[in-house]
Amino acid sequence: MAELKVKLQVLHGDEIAFGPGKADLLEAVAQTGSIAAAGRALSLSYRRTRDMIDTLNHCWQGPLVETAKGGSSHGGTVLTPLGQQVLAAYRAAALELRETAHRHTALLKLLGNAVQ
């Protein structure tokens, strides 16, 4: 029997304000301190990375990512406290959703075996 697949997305109007790709991007930004490096780590173009950051920064009460200009030695990108909170809440909800899906998949498999 097939697995039950679920994907958690937060919508803001017609836009996906947050989902698995944006969560991965925020984690990469936190690890690298750079939008460009985060995009490279995820094999995203700089334009796509920038577009995702722009969406993250305008769909919430405040920005999730802040950038300080100044080149390679003085610039940098960090998650705001709100960005850290949104990421943590999303990861917790996604984990709970996966665990629930796994339990339901196990039940469906069991029921599928019972009728054979």
C-alpha positions as CSV (number, residue, x, y, z in Angstrom):
1,M,0.0,0.0,0.0
2,A,1.2,3.5,-0.7
3,E,2.3,5.9,2.0
4,L,0.2,8.9,3.1
5,K,2.1,12.1,2.1
6,V,1.2,15.4,3.7
7,K,2.7,18.8,3.2
8,L,2.1,21.7,5.6
9,Q,1.7,25.1,3.9
10,V,0.8,28.5,5.5
11,L,-1.2,30.6,3.0
12,H,-1.5,34.4,2.9
13,G,-4.2,35.1,0.4
14,D,-3.0,33.3,-2.8
15,E,0.6,33.2,-1.7
16,I,2.4,30.4,0.1
17,A,3.7,32.4,3.1
18,F,5.5,29.4,4.5
19,G,6.1,25.8,3.5
20,P,8.9,23.2,3.5
21,G,11.1,25.0,1.0
22,K,10.9,28.3,2.8
23,A,11.6,26.5,6.1
24,D,14.7,25.0,4.5
25,L,15.7,28.4,3.2
26,L,15.4,30.0,6.7
27,E,17.5,27.2,8.2
28,A,20.2,27.7,5.5
29,V,20.2,31.5,6.0
30,A,20.7,30.9,9.8
31,Q,23.5,28.5,9.1
32,T,25.3,30.5,6.4
33,G,24.5,34.1,7.4
34,S,24.0,34.9,3.7
35,I,21.1,34.9,1.3
36,A,23.3,34.0,-1.7
37,A,25.1,31.1,0.2
38,A,21.8,29.8,1.5
39,G,20.4,29.7,-2.1
40,R,23.5,27.9,-3.3
41,A,23.3,25.4,-0.5
42,L,19.7,24.6,-1.7
43,S,20.6,24.8,-5.4
44,L,18.3,27.8,-5.9
45,S,19.0,30.7,-8.2
46,Y,19.7,34.0,-6.5
47,R,16.6,35.5,-8.0
48,R,14.4,32.6,-6.7
49,T,16.1,32.9,-3.3
50,R,15.5,36.6,-3.2
51,D,11.8,36.2,-4.2
52,M,11.3,33.7,-1.4
53,I,12.9,36.0,1.1
54,D,10.7,38.9,-0.1
55,T,7.6,36.7,0.4
56,L,8.8,35.7,3.9
57,N,9.3,39.3,4.8
58,H,5.9,40.7,3.6
59,C,3.5,37.9,4.6
60,W,4.0,38.2,8.3
61,Q,3.6,40.9,11.0
62,G,7.2,41.7,10.5
63,P,10.2,40.6,8.5
64,L,11.6,37.1,9.2
65,V,15.0,37.9,7.7
66,E,17.2,41.0,8.1
67,T,20.1,41.9,5.9
68,A,23.0,44.2,6.8
69,K,24.7,45.6,3.8
70,G,28.5,45.9,3.7
71,G,30.1,43.3,1.5
72,S,31.8,40.1,2.5
73,S,33.4,41.3,5.7
74,H,30.7,43.6,7.2
75,G,27.4,42.4,5.8
76,G,25.3,39.5,6.8
77,T,21.8,38.0,7.0
78,V,20.1,36.8,10.1
79,L,16.7,35.5,11.2
80,T,14.7,38.0,13.2
81,P,13.2,36.8,16.5
82,L,9.9,36.4,14.6
83,G,11.7,34.4,11.9
84,Q,13.1,32.1,14.6
85,Q,9.6,31.7,16.2
86,V,7.9,31.0,12.9
87,L,10.5,28.4,11.8
88,A,10.3,26.6,15.2
89,A,6.5,26.6,15.2
90,Y,6.4,25.4,11.6
91,R,8.9,22.6,12.3
92,A,6.9,21.5,15.4
93,A,3.6,21.4,13.4
94,A,5.2,19.6,10.5
95,L,6.6,17.0,12.7
96,E,3.3,16.4,14.5
97,L,1.6,16.2,11.1
98,R,4.1,13.6,9.8
99,E,3.6,11.6,13.0
100,T,-0.1,11.7,12.6
101,A,0.1,10.7,8.9
102,H,2.4,7.8,9.8
103,R,-0.1,6.5,12.4
104,H,-2.9,6.7,9.8
105,T,-0.7,5.0,7.2
106,A,0.0,2.2,9.6
107,L,-3.8,1.8,10.2
108,L,-4.6,1.9,6.5
109,K,-1.9,-0.8,5.8
110,L,-3.3,-2.9,8.6
111,L,-6.8,-2.6,7.2
112,G,-5.6,-3.3,3.7
113,N,-3.9,-6.5,4.9
114,A,-7.1,-7.6,6.8
115,V,-9.2,-7.7,3.6
116,Q,-6.8,-9.7,1.5
